[in-house]
Amino acid sequence: MRANGGERPSINPARRGKVTRLANRLWLWLALLAWATAVRAGLPTGEARLLLDIAGKGDSALSLPSDVTVTDGRVYVVDSGNRRIAVFDRTGKFLFAMGKGLLKAPVGIGKDGKGRIYAADRGTGRVEVFTAGGKHLRTIELQHGDGAPARPIDVAVEPDGRRLYITTNDRHSLLTLDARGAFSGEWGENGPEEGEFRYPGTLMLLPGNRLAIVDILNTRIQLFERNGRFLTVLGRWGVTPGHLFRPKGIALDRKGRLLVSDSYMGVIQVFRDDGQFLHVLGSKGEVLRLGTPVGMTVDDAGRLYVARMRENRVSVFELEY
């Protein structure tokens, strides 16, 4: 009841949804204004030249791609909307798909030094392992240390395949598994402090026995030693260059710099591994704008592959900075 005895007016759900959409548009407008101001002020950009888009067509068309990896001249795309891994050659020609009927809600993808492909499936709580040619090798059932089922988001694998690292959203933690797929450790919990996470997402192995984890709702990238010891943070909340709003993907270029995709801002920023912001990817001096960039990888030739979820494609860029 209200203080004057009247009934509290209810809010029509449709009106609430409209207000939310307007608020989101205002946020986006303000964010774009902030970026435009930064560009006019001389925001440094690193040149990224578009080589091709991989989208497929017909039965091979991508739907909501979330992550990508490259090995042995093939491009492996987590085709989330189609519940499969779609495989293309480097010219964008569709080759085959794997995991159809096995995967339920795949999100992340990893590989080991032998070219085996690991798909993290949050829908089943499993990691599925395939040969590079698409043959299913095994299923790894995931559990937390107390035996409760775990819901994976992404997976990274030591080159020798002896250790797996897996981010989970249900416990906001990172699991480690041995070569057999058996639980060997877990660290992190829900929170904003160093070593804590709020929806950890993409992760990747770095040189020097390090690990980088995209900490989505804490709007940062956390770097650790692979034993779990915290090292440093890249980025912090904000909508201007050097800040992150919705970080989703991370990749390492051939010069050891970290590229971070921001799905809400539609940009890719480049940092040193000590956290210093360097520049944003651009083309001919303009900021490169992408629709919902998420998972990324850089191949042996230095080409950048970006999964553009809402645009149903993977874009391939030559980095020229």
N, C-alpha and C positions, 0 to 999 in steps of 0.2 A: 504494500500500500504506500501511496505517497504521503508526505507530511500533511497535505491539505485534505486528506481522506479520499482523494480521487484515485482511480485505478491508474497504474503506470501504463502508458500507451505501449502497445506492442509494435514491433518493427516488422514490416512486411519483408519476408525473405528475399523477394525479388528486388526490393528497394535496397536491402542490405548488400546484395550482390552488386548492384549498380554502383553503390557508394564505394565498395571495395575496388571495383574496376577503375573508377575515376581516381581513387587514391593511388593505385598502381601506375596509372598513366601519368599522374602528377610526379610521382617518384621518378619515372623514366624520363620525363621531360626535364626535370631538375638535373638528373644525372647527365643527360646529353648536353645540357647547357654548361655544366661544369667541365665536361670534356672539351666542348667547343672553345671555352675560355682558355683552357690549358693549351690547346692547339695554337690559338692565336698568340699565346705568350711564348711560343717556341718549344712545345712539347717534343722531345726527341723521339723519332720513329726509326725503326729498323726495317729495311725493305724486305718484303715477302712477296714474291712473284707467283701468282696462281699458275700452276701447270695443267691441272685437270680436276674435274669433279667425278667422283665415283658414285653413281646412284643406282645402277642397274635399271632394268626395264621389264615390264610384264611380270612374270613369276619371280624374276630375280631382283625386282625393285626393292630398295631398302625402305624400312619403316621404323622410324625412331631409333637410329643407330646411337649407341651409347659409349662405345669404346672401340679401339682399333689397335692392332699390332701388325708388324711386318717381319717375315722371316723367309729366307730362301726365295726371294723374288715374288712372294705372294702376300696379299693384303687380306688380313682376317678381321672382319667387322662383326661386332656384336649387334646383330639385327634384332633389337629387342622386340619391336612390334610384331615380327614374324617368328619369334621364339626360336632363333637359330643363329649359327655363325655362318655368315656369307663370305665366300672366298673369291677374290678377284686377282688377276695379274696386275702388273704395275701400269698397264695401259688402261685399266678400268674394265677389262673384259671379265665377265662373270665366268667362273670356273665350276664351282659346285658349292653346296651348302652342307653343313653338318650339325648334328644335334637336334634335328627336327623330330618331334615326338618325344624327345628326351629332356629338352630344356623347357622350363616353364616361365621363368622371369629372369633371363640372363642380363647381367649388368656389366661386369668387368671381365677383362681377359688378360692372360699372361702367357709367357713362354719360357722354356728352359734352354740350355745350351745345345740340346739335341733337336731343337725345333718342335718339341711337343707343345701342344696348345692346351691351356688350362682356362676353363670358363667358370666364372663364379655365378651361381644361380640362387638368387635370394628367394625365389619361389619354392624351391625344393630343399634349401638348406644344404646344398651340395656343391662340390667342385667336380666338374666333368673333365676328363683328360682324353685328348685325341692325338693321333699322329698328325703330322703336317698334311698328310694326304686325306685326312678325314675319318680314319678308322678309330672307333671308340675303344680306349684302352682300359679305363677303370673309372669308378665312381668313388669319391671321397665324401663320406658322411661327416658333417661338421658338428662338433659339440664344444660347449664351453667347458671350463675346468670342472664345474660341478655336474657335468653330464647333460645339461639342458641343451636342446637344439640351438644352433647358431644360424643366423641369416647373413650370408656373405654379400659384400658389395664389390670388392675387387680382390685380386690375387696377384702377388709377385713371387717369383721363384728364383732361387739361387741357380746360377748356370749349370751346376752339377746336379741339380734336382734334389739335393739333400735337405733343403729346408724351404718351407712355404710360409708366406706372410699373408694374412687375410684380414681385411677390415670388416667389422660387423656394425650394423646400426642398432640392433636390438639391445646390445650392451654398451654401445659406444666404445668399442675396444678393438685391439688388434690381437689376433690369434697367431701362434706359430705352430707349425706341424713338422714332423720329421719326414724322411723320404717315403715311409710307409703310409703317410697320411695320418699318423697318430698324433694326438694332442701333445705338445711339448711346452707350451707356455701361453700366457695371456697378460696383457698389460693395457692400462688406460681405463677410464670410466667417464661417465657423463659429467661434464663441468667445463669451466672456462680457463682453468689454470694450466700451467705448463705440464705436458704429459697427459692432460685430460682432453676429451673430445666432445663435440656436439655434432653428431652425424659424420663420422669419418668416411671419406669416399675413396677416390683414386689414390693409389700408392705406387711408388717405384723405388727400385734399388739404385743407389748412387755409388760412385767410386769412394774408396776409403772406408769401406765397411759401414756405409750409412744408408739410411732409409728416409724417404720423404713421404708425408701423408697429407692429403688435402683434408683440412678440418672445416667442413662446409659452413655450418652455422656459427662457428667461431671466427669465420672469415679470415683464415690464415692457412699457411703451410707450415707444418711442424717437421723439423729435421731431428733424427735420432741416430744413435749408433744402433746397430742391428740387435744388440742385446737389450734395447729399450731405454738406454740412457739418453735423456733429453739433451739436445745441442743448441738449437736456435729456432727462431720463427721468421718467416717471410711474410710481409704484408700485414695489414690490419684493416679494420672496418672502415669503409668510406667509398665514395663514388668518384674520386679524383685519381689521377695517375699515381701509381705506387700503392694504392689502396685496393681492397678487394670487397666485393659485395656478395657474389655467389660463386666462389671458386669451385671449379668442377674437375678440370684436367690438369695434368702436369707432364712435362717432357723435358729431356735434357739434350741440348744441342751439342755439336762436336767440339765446341769451345768450353764446355762445362758450365754453361749458363742455363738457368731454369726458366722454362716458359710455362705460364699459368693462364689457363682459359677462365673467363668469367662469363657464365651462361646468361646472367641478367644484363650485364653491360655490353655483351657481344664483342668483347675485345680479348686480345692475348697480350699479356705483359711479360717482360723479360727482366729477371733478377739475377744478381750474383748469388752464389750459394751462401754468402754471409748475410743475405737479406737486403742488400742495397738495390734499389730500383735503377734499372738502366734505361729502358725505353719500352714503347709499345709497338707492336708490329703494325706496319703501314704499307701503303703502296703509293709511290710517287708523292711522298710527303703528306699524304692523308692517312688518318687512322683507318686501319683495316676493320671493317664492320662485318660481323658474322652472326647468323641466326642461331642462337643457343649452342655455342661451342662447348663441347663436353670433353670426352676422352681424346687423348692425343698421343702420338709417338713420333720419333725421329728415326729414319732408317740409316743404314750404314753410309749412304751417299749424302746424308745431311738434309734430306727432304723431310718436311713436316707434314704429317697427316692429321687432320682435324675432323672429328665426328661432329657434324652439325645436326643436332637431333631433330629440331622442328623443320629443318629444310630437307630432311631425308637424304642426306648425302655425306660423303667424306671428301673433303677438299685437300688437295696436295699442293704444297707450296715449296718453291726454292727459296731458301733463306740467303739473303745477299747482304747481310750486315757484318 
